[in-house]
């Protein structure tokens, strides 16, 4: 959910890795850490890419699906 929000913080037609969308996206991935306070979101996704295809639990789907 948060990754998609960071990705879309700029309009898609103007999105670029160096524009505001890219800055938000990369900042979120690199500066937000897991509960261990050491592993960045980017590091976690690199280590466990399947997490991006995991559906939320049924009781949270509506809350986090859009």
Contact map, one row per residue, 1 for C-alpha under 8 A:
111110000000000000000000000000000000000000000000000000000000000111
111111000000000000000000000000000000000000000000000000000000000000
111111100000000000000000100110000000000000000000000000000000000000
111111110000000000000000000000000000000000000000000000000000000000
111111111000000000000000000000000000000000000000000000000000000000
011111111000000000001001100100000000000000000000000000000000000000
001111111100000000001101100000000000000000000000000000000000000000
000111111111000000001000000000000000000000000000000000000000000000
000011111110000000011001000000000000000000000000000000000000000000
000000111111011000011000000000000000000000000000000000000000000000
000000011111111000001000000000000000000000000000000000000000000000
000000010111111000000000000000000000000000000000000000000000000000
000000000011111000000000000000000000000000000000000000000000000000
000000000111111100100000000000000000000000000000000000000000000000
000000000111111110111100000000000000000000000000000000000000000000
000000000000011111111100000000000000000000000000000000000000000000
000000000000001111111110000000000000000000000000000000000000000000
000000000000000111111110000000000000000000000000000000000000000000
000000000000011111111110000000000000000000000000000000000000000000
000000001100001111111111000000000000000000000000000000000000000000
000001111110001111111111100000000000000000000000000000000000000000
000000100000001111111111110000000000000000000000000000000000000000
000000000000000011111111111000000000000000000000000000000000000000
000001101000000000011111111100000000000000000000000000000000000000
001001100000000000001111111110000000000000000000000000000000000000
000000000000000000000111111111000000000000000000000000000000000000
000000000000000000000011111111110000000000000000000000000000000000
001001000000000000000001111111110000000010000000000000000000000000
001000000000000000000000111111110000000111000000000000000000000000
000000000000000000000000011111111000000111000000000000000000000000
000000000000000000000000001111111000000110000000000000000000000000
000000000000000000000000001111111100000110000000000000000000000000
000000000000000000000000000001111111111110000000000000000000000000
000000000000000000000000000000011111111110010000000000000000000000
000000000000000000000000000000001111110000000000000000000000000000
000000000000000000000000000000001111111000000000000000000000000000
000000000000000000000000000000001111111000000000000000000000000000
000000000000000000000000000000001111111100000000000000000000000000
000000000000000000000000000000001101111110110000000000000000000000
000000000000000000000000000011111100011111110000000000000000000000
000000000000000000000000000111111100001111111000000000000000000000
000000000000000000000000000011000000000111111100000000000000000000
000000000000000000000000000000000000001111111110000000000000000000
000000000000000000000000000000000100001111111111100000000000000000
000000000000000000000000000000000000000011111111111100000000000000
000000000000000000000000000000000000000001111111100000000000000000
000000000000000000000000000000000000000000111111100000000000000000
000000000000000000000000000000000000000000011111111000000000000000
000000000000000000000000000000000000000000011111111110000000000000
000000000000000000000000000000000000000000001001111111000000000000
000000000000000000000000000000000000000000001001111111000000000000
000000000000000000000000000000000000000000001000111111000000000000
000000000000000000000000000000000000000000000000111111100000000000
000000000000000000000000000000000000000000000000011111110000000000
000000000000000000000000000000000000000000000000000011111000100000
000000000000000000000000000000000000000000000000000001111101100100
000000000000000000000000000000000000000000000000000000111111100000
000000000000000000000000000000000000000000000000000000011111110000
000000000000000000000000000000000000000000000000000000001111110000
000000000000000000000000000000000000000000000000000000011111111100
000000000000000000000000000000000000000000000000000000111111111110
000000000000000000000000000000000000000000000000000000000111111111
000000000000000000000000000000000000000000000000000000000001111111
100000000000000000000000000000000000000000000000000000010001111111
100000000000000000000000000000000000000000000000000000000000111111
100000000000000000000000000000000000000000000000000000000000011111
